Amino acid sequence: MKKIIPALLMLLLMASCTTQKQVTYFQDLNDGESVKIATPQDIRLKAGDQFTIHVNSKDQELALPLNLTRLTNNSGSNETRLAYTVDERGYIDFPTLGEIYVEGKTRDELAKHIKKIILEKKLVLDPVVIVGFYNQQVSVIGEVSKPGKYNIDKDRFTVLDALSLAGDLTIQGKRENITVLREEYGVQKAYNLNLNDAAQFHASPAFYLQQNDIVYVEPNATKAGQSSVNGNTLRSTSFWLSIASLALTVVTFVKGFIQ
């Protein structure tokens, strides 16, 4: 009896420590310590992307022909901005300016490029060009609270942004193996990130996401074990609950027998 109880307590303590080690983020990062972050990657336009462009000016009548808009009422107010789509060649067809090559440009680069053309053609003297995201998204699947597609709302969008929108990992998500799938030059490439390792995580080329990336959170061993037909495997919670119940029964029996 004196040997059995301490052994059971030791097993419970080990299980608790293992669980904490598996779920704690950035375990190698101490207070005040810094880590190197991957080179910032802004979202760049690709074929098939949709986005909005709006040209403002003090003289709105001059700017109006440069805007792709649809009026929602006869008074001319409450206009709805329409989206441009990047064609397979990387171009958009812009009012008055004609075809403009946009593929590979960031929002800021495109806004400056269009402003330069407008000034060169002397169409508007004080143009303010605003480029907005329209259909840029990433998908988050696997062991997260709210899997789904999420809109990119800023130029530098990270894995942490995506996971936050998806409600963070569930307790059964594998922190040390998060996969980012990205199409590059017609090939699907996989990047593995480890949330337990701050240095590796922040330095990954996939730390900054691109549109259409897929973030997959792998289930841990416990969740994987629960996927069996009856759940009664070495990896399943039910198995270890059964073992714990049996151990408690044996201890109670032995204690009663000794008394």
C-alpha positions in Angstrom: 0.0 0.0 0.0 2.8 2.4 0.9 4.3 1.8 -2.5 1.1 1.8 -4.6 -0.2 5.2 -3.5 3.0 7.2 -4.1 3.3 5.5 -7.5 -0.2 6.6 -8.5 0.5 10.1 -7.3 3.7 10.2 -9.3 1.9 9.1 -12.5 -0.7 11.8 -12.0 2.0 14.4 -11.5 3.9 13.3 -14.6 0.7 13.4 -16.7 0.0 17.0 -15.4 3.6 18.2 -16.3 3.4 16.6 -19.7 0.1 18.3 -20.4 1.4 21.7 -19.4 4.5 21.2 -21.5 2.3 20.4 -24.6 -0.1 23.3 -24.3 2.2 26.2 -23.3 3.1 28.6 -26.1 6.6 30.0 -26.6 8.3 28.0 -23.9 11.8 29.1 -24.8 11.0 32.8 -24.5 11.9 34.3 -21.1 10.9 37.7 -19.7 12.6 40.5 -21.6 14.1 38.1 -24.2 13.7 38.9 -27.9 13.4 36.7 -31.0 14.1 37.4 -34.6 10.9 37.7 -36.8 10.8 36.7 -40.4 11.1 39.4 -43.0 7.8 41.2 -43.1 5.7 40.1 -46.1 2.9 42.4 -47.3 0.0 40.8 -49.2 0.7 41.1 -52.9 -1.9 40.9 -55.6 -2.3 37.7 -57.6 -4.4 36.6 -60.6 -8.0 36.1 -59.5 -7.7 38.6 -56.6 -10.4 41.2 -56.2 -9.9 44.6 -54.6 -11.4 48.1 -54.6 -9.8 51.3 -55.8 -11.3 54.7 -55.0 -9.9 58.1 -56.2 -10.7 61.1 -54.1 -10.1 64.8 -54.9 -11.3 68.2 -53.8 -13.1 68.3 -57.1 -15.2 65.2 -57.0 -16.5 65.8 -60.5 -13.0 65.3 -61.9 -12.5 62.2 -59.8 -15.8 60.6 -60.7 -14.8 59.2 -64.1 -11.9 57.5 -62.4 -14.1 55.5 -60.0 -15.8 52.2 -60.7 -19.0 52.8 -58.8 -22.7 52.1 -59.0 -25.3 54.5 -57.6 -27.9 53.0 -55.4 -30.5 55.7 -55.7 -31.6 58.5 -58.1 -30.1 61.2 -55.9 -26.5 60.0 -56.6 -25.7 59.2 -53.0 -25.0 56.0 -51.1 -22.8 54.7 -53.8 -21.6 51.1 -53.8 -18.0 50.5 -54.8 -17.4 47.6 -57.2 -14.4 45.4 -57.2 -11.6 45.0 -59.8 -10.5 41.5 -60.6 -6.9 40.7 -61.6 -7.0 38.7 -64.9 -4.7 35.8 -65.8 -2.2 38.2 -67.3 -2.0 40.3 -64.1 -4.0 43.3 -65.5 -7.1 45.2 -64.5 -9.1 47.5 -66.8 -9.3 50.9 -65.1 -11.8 53.6 -66.1 -10.2 56.3 -68.3 -6.7 54.9 -67.7 -7.2 51.6 -69.5 -5.3 48.4 -68.7 -2.9 48.6 -65.7 -0.5 45.8 -64.7 -1.1 45.1 -61.0 0.1 41.6 -60.2 2.8 41.4 -57.5 2.1 44.9 -56.2 1.1 45.7 -52.6 -1.8 48.0 -51.8 0.5 50.9 -51.2 2.5 50.3 -54.3 -0.6 50.1 -56.5 -2.0 53.3 -55.0 1.2 55.2 -55.7 1.4 53.7 -59.2 -2.2 54.8 -60.1 -1.6 58.3 -58.6 1.5 58.7 -60.7 -0.4 57.9 -63.9 -3.3 60.2 -63.0 -0.8 63.1 -62.4 1.1 62.4 -65.5 -2.1 62.6 -67.6 -3.1 65.7 -65.6 -6.6 64.2 -65.0 -6.7 65.3 -61.4 -4.3 67.7 -59.7 -4.7 66.4 -56.1 -5.6 62.7 -56.3 -5.8 60.5 -53.2 -5.9 56.9 -54.2 -7.2 54.2 -51.7 -6.8 50.5 -52.5 -8.9 48.1 -50.3 -8.9 44.3 -49.9 -12.1 42.6 -51.1 -11.8 38.8 -51.3 -8.4 38.0 -49.8 -8.9 35.1 -47.3 -7.1 32.4 -45.4 -8.6 29.1 -44.2 -8.1 27.7 -40.7 -9.0 24.1 -40.2 -8.3 21.3 -37.7 -8.2 21.7 -33.9 -9.4 25.3 -33.5 -12.5 26.6 -31.8 -14.0 28.1 -35.0 -12.6 26.6 -38.2 -13.5 28.4 -41.4 -12.4 31.1 -43.9 -11.3 34.5 -42.6 -10.8 37.8 -44.4 -7.4 39.4 -44.5 -7.9 42.9 -43.1 -4.3 44.3 -43.2 -1.2 44.2 -45.3 0.8 42.0 -42.9 -1.3 39.2 -41.7 0.3 36.5 -39.5 -0.5 33.0 -38.3 -1.3 34.4 -34.9 -3.9 36.7 -36.5 -5.5 33.8 -38.2 -5.6 31.6 -35.1 -7.0 34.5 -33.1 -9.9 34.9 -35.5 -10.5 31.1 -35.3 -10.8 31.3 -31.6 -7.4 29.8 -30.8 -6.4 26.2 -30.7 -8.6 23.8 -28.7 -6.9 22.0 -25.8 -6.6 19.0 -28.1 -4.7 20.9 -30.8 -1.0 20.0 -31.3 1.0 23.1 -30.6 4.2 21.8 -32.0 2.9 20.9 -35.4 0.9 23.6 -37.2 1.0 23.3 -40.9 0.6 26.2 -43.4 -0.2 25.0 -47.0 0.7 27.6 -49.7 0.5 27.4 -53.5 3.7 28.6 -55.0 4.2 28.5 -58.8 1.6 25.8 -59.3 2.9 23.6 -56.4 1.4 23.1 -53.0 4.1 23.7 -50.4 3.9 22.9 -46.7 5.5 24.8 -43.8 5.6 23.4 -40.3 5.5 25.8 -37.3 6.0 25.0 -33.6 4.1 27.3 -31.2 6.1 25.9 -28.3 9.3 27.3 -29.9 9.1 31.1 -30.2 12.4 31.4 -32.2 11.4 28.8 -34.9 7.8 30.0 -35.0 8.5 33.7 -35.6 11.4 33.0 -38.1 9.3 30.8 -40.4 8.7 32.0 -43.9 5.0 31.2 -43.3 4.7 33.4 -40.2 3.3 36.1 -42.5 0.4 34.5 -44.4 -0.6 35.1 -48.0 -4.1 35.0 -49.5 -5.5 31.5 -50.0 -3.1 30.0 -47.4 -4.5 27.0 -45.4 -3.6 26.8 -41.7 -4.0 23.3 -40.3 -3.8 22.4 -36.6 -3.1 18.7 -36.1 -4.9 16.9 -33.3 -2.8 15.7 -30.4 -2.4 12.0 -29.4 -5.5 12.1 -27.1 -7.8 13.3 -29.9 -6.3 11.0 -32.4 -6.9 8.0 -30.1 -10.5 9.0 -29.7 -11.0 8.6 -33.4 -10.9 4.8 -33.1 -14.1 2.8 -33.4 -14.8 2.4 -29.7 -12.3 5.0 -28.4 -10.7 2.3 -26.1 -7.1 2.6 -27.1 -3.9 3.5 -25.3 -4.2 7.1 -26.6 -7.8 7.6 -25.6 -9.1 9.4 -22.5 -11.6 6.7 -21.8 -8.7 4.1 -21.6 -6.8 6.1 -19.0 -10.0 6.8 -17.0 -10.6 3.1 -17.0 -7.1 2.4 -15.7 -7.5 5.1 -13.0 -10.8 3.6 -11.9 -9.3 0.1 -11.8 -6.3 1.3 -9.8 -8.6 3.0 -7.3 -10.6 -0.1 -7.0 -7.5 -2.2 -6.4 -6.1 0.2 -3.8 -9.5 0.2 -2.0 -9.6 -3.6 -2.0 -6.0 -4.0 -0.8 -6.6 -1.4 2.0 -9.7 -3.2 3.1 -7.9 -6.5 3.0 -5.1 -5.3 5.1 -7.4 -3.8 7.7 
